[in-house]
Amino acid sequence: MCAVFGVLLLALAALVWWTAVWTEVGQSYDDLVLTNFNDSILGPLAPVVRLFTKSPVVIAVSAAFALAAFAIMAIRRRWWLIGQSVALAALCYAATLLKYVLPRPFIIYTNYPVVNSAPSGHTMLAATACALLLIAVAREGRALAAVVGMVVSSTVGLSVIAGKWHRPSDVLTSLLIVAGLTLIILSFTRASGMDAPGRRVSSISVQIVGTVMITAGLIACVYAGYVVWQILPGLSLSAGWAVNGAHASTVVGVLAVSSLTGGLVLSMRHLTAAPLSRMGLIGAPPTPPKQPNRQEQQKRQRQPKRQSKRSKR
């Protein structure tokens, strides 16, 4: 299931990129948001978002999250999980290089250079660090790590839009790529990548927070899509009446995708860390040791006695 959801998220990322780059509506939407995005749209979030428009801040926070994640994995002796995390970080870094490969055709006149800017490196850096922290912590901290990761990822995503660094589609593509790669990596969880055998139990906090994040993310995605559909006639004309709708759908869309992907990663991480069935993993989970029945226990108790008698002879 992890691999299936991962591939679906990567396919959705490709669809978002194609729509934003290869259609007139997509380019018009990105340009309309990027040109008019300002602090008034963010409201009380503006000071925090503006703080993350400074590249050193994003790098420092992401590095702190990543270092904390690897430290936790080392302390918990999750060596297989460390290998998975290194692979995830390498794949996410490789994905950022798509920015220099993917094309961006000239379809309409825009206020910003006609060069590809997807995916967003800063957004992918923050989202990857948050994903590493989520998969590193123990069962008790996963729900909190997911919420913190959603807040940080969405804040960085909005900040690169507010700073005129990236288009909205770049941010959405980045969040989907990181989540998709994380789920694919989690599908190979084995051995020390899981919780200890005695701690593989369900988690109420994961169930509640994961359900809320996924449900809220889906509802918000539908709402953002509805707003975009409402302003479609004004996008190609860059109409003034479409500006507010474009901004609102961007903020809601970034929060929605961050919540949805965070909830999926949270749920799938716990599913692979405490597997009770084949779901989520490639292959069957390790079978727990069987408790011996009474006959087997009696046989084991008799064996030492027989050996002691032979030694006396």
LUMMI-693566 format. One record per residue (C-alpha): residue in three letters; x, y, z. Coordinates in steps of 0.001 Angstrom, whole numbers, plus 500000, padded with zeros to 6 digits. Layout:
N
alaXYZ;...
This chain:
313
met500000500000500000;cys502865502397500734;ala504300501906497267;val500881502359495644;phe500206505628497457;gly503755506762496729;val503393506205492999;leu500004507948493022;leu501493511017494731;leu504359511139492228;ala501863510874489378;leu499817513673490940;ala502973515794491193;ala503604515240487487;leu499992516199486719;val500238519414488748;trp503479520356486996;trp502116519586483529;thr498915521571484133;ala500820524577485466;val503490524572482763;trp501866523312479578;thr498468525014479738;glu497495528658479394;val495304528475482483;gly498125527041484566;gln500650529679483568;ser498086532447484060;tyr497232531204487546;asp500851530990488671;asp501663534430487307;leu498564536028488830;val499392534677492284;leu503095535446492122;thr502557539018490936;asn500054540068493593;phe500912537874496587;asn501492540065499663;asp501316540152503443;ser497633541096503525;ile496755537690502120;leu498573535875504926;gly497106537917507784;pro498532536887511167;leu500845534375509457;ala502729537134507635;pro505522537682510231;val506309533966510438;val506185533502506676;arg508431536503506122;leu510947535030508553;phe511293531972506329;thr511905534082503227;lys515508534212504431;ser517373531241503015;pro519698530725506039;val516660530345508309;val515163527600506141;ile518498525801505893;ala519155526064509644;val515716524765510660;ser515862521930508135;ala519377520955509214;ala518304520931512867;phe515360518648512072;ala517516516293509998;leu520298516080512594;ala517745515431515323;ala516210512671513205;phe519510510860512632;ala520466511283516291;ile517177509719517390;met517610506819514969;ala521154506208516219;ile520057506286519859;arg517213503869519091;arg519655501694517086;arg517471501753514004;trp520268500990511541;trp518010499845508706;leu515960503005509149;ile519130505095508898;gly519834503453505554;gln516300504207504404;ser516674507824505512;val519939508233503608;ala518266506813500505;leu515312509181500943;ala517576512204501333;ala519545511209498231;leu516396510731496144;cys514929514053497255;tyr518181515834496430;ala518224514193493010;ala514633515344492469;thr515661518976493007;leu517905518668489942;leu514769518369487808;lys514631522150487987;tyr517511522308485505;val516080519666483193;leu512331520241482931;pro511187522639480192;arg508819525580480470;pro507371526615477093;phe506334530149476256;ile502533530122476001;ile501508533549477305;tyr503298536691478349;thr504108536648482067;asn505649539137484462;tyr508377536690485409;pro511053534956483315;val509940531994481251;val512260529500482933;asn511359526372484816;ser511429526751488594;ala509894523442489670;pro510417521831492065;ser511212524228494901;gly514509523303496524;his513772525079499812;thr510354523452500121;met511788520024499361;leu514563520579501905;ala512108521463504668;ala509636518714503747;thr512391516087503602;ala513746517100507014;cys510246516913508492;ala509680513491506924;leu512964512212508361;leu511987513378511828;leu508570511756511539;ile509920508341510594;ala512681508559513215;val510685509153516385;ala509030506450518446;arg505310505706518441;glu504524508276521138;gly505976511175519154;arg504766510439515628;ala501513512388515765;leu503231515491517146;ala506025515199514581;ala503443515028511788;val501679518195512955;val504963520076513374;gly506103518877509962;met502890520068508333;val503241523523509902;val506896523905508930;ser506479522554505386;ser503455524710504587;thr505087527795506126;val508208527356504014;gly506034526705500960;leu504100529933501458;ser507315531834502192;val508941530986498860;ile505784532240497130;ala505698535412499224;gly509389535990498500;lys508746535669494738;trp511132532717494595;his508726530089493330;arg505332529683491750;pro502488527951493639;ser502735524879491424;asp506420524520492348;val505507524240496025;leu502697521739495473;thr504911519628493226;ser507679519612495836;leu505396518507498674;leu503932515698496571;ile507355514470495410;val508770514286498934;ala505705512480500272;gly505659510070497333;leu509336509172497701;thr508927508788501468;leu506087506302501058;ile508035504289498487;ile511043504130500820;leu508801503102503730;ser507489500154501735;phe510941498555502121;thr510891498762505931;arg512492495733507545;ala514219494558510706;ser515466497517512752;gly513364499867510648;met510369498645512640;asp509415499123516251;ala510721496602518753;pro508608493390518719;gly507131494116522130;arg506075497634521124;arg504286496911517854;val500840498062518883;ser498261500490517545;ser498370504164518515;ile495291506236519324;ser497127509501518661;val498280508306515233;gln494775507150514352;ile493134510426515402;val495729512844514031;gly496239510864510825;thr492499510695510150;val492012514403510847;met494960515435508659;ile493926513266505725;thr490245514226505935;ala490945517929506380;gly493474517818503557;leu491023516202501147;ile488231518643502024;ala490569521621501679;cys491822520330498313;val488249520132497057;tyr487562523663498301;ala490720525046496677;gly489806523330493410;tyr486301524795493578;val487698528317494048;val490033527864491084;trp487111526644488983;gln485154529767489954;ile487905532143488779;leu488781530267485573;pro487143532869483255;gly489309535635484697;leu492658533848484671;ser493509534293481005;leu492613537998481289;ser494466538497484592;ala491251540078485837;gly491402541977489099;trp488358540208490491;ala490198536868490212;val493183537935492340;asn491634537305495758;gly490325533916494715;ala493715532925493320;his495446533943496537;ala492925532194498777;ser493112528985496754;thr496914529079496922;val497035529392500709;val494353526734501191;gly495945524490498575;val499396524559500154;leu497947523860503602;ala495715521130502168;val498468519257500339;ser500788519563503326;ser498090518172505627;leu497111515368503260;thr500663514220502580;gly501633514544506237;gly498673512429507298;leu499502509754504736;val503147509581505777;leu502119509427509440;ser499668506580508866;met501965504593506601;arg504950505048508895;his503079503535511819;leu501691500830509565;thr505202499786508535;ala506749500269511985;ala504156498102513735;pro502934495730510996;leu500017493532511924;ser499421492353508345;arg500954492501504866;met499424495939504336;gly502011498663503788;leu505008496368503275;ile506515494548500315;gly506085490956501411;ala504781489557504654;pro505837491032507993;pro508022488900510260;thr505939486381512136;pro506112486732515922;pro507465483749517871;lys504800481249518874;gln504205480532522516;pro504845476852523291;asn501836474817524355;arg501723472656527477;gln503018469515525769;glu506040471329524369;gln506761472890527747;gln506631469459529425;lys509019468020526815;arg511478470852527360;gln511325470310531113;arg512025466565530732;gln515036467017528437;pro517379468490531110;lys516434465660533510;arg517317462983530929;gln520629464674530155;ser521502464838533873;lys520790461087534284;arg523061460245531338;ser525864462376532745;lys525635460511536091;arg525977457176534320;
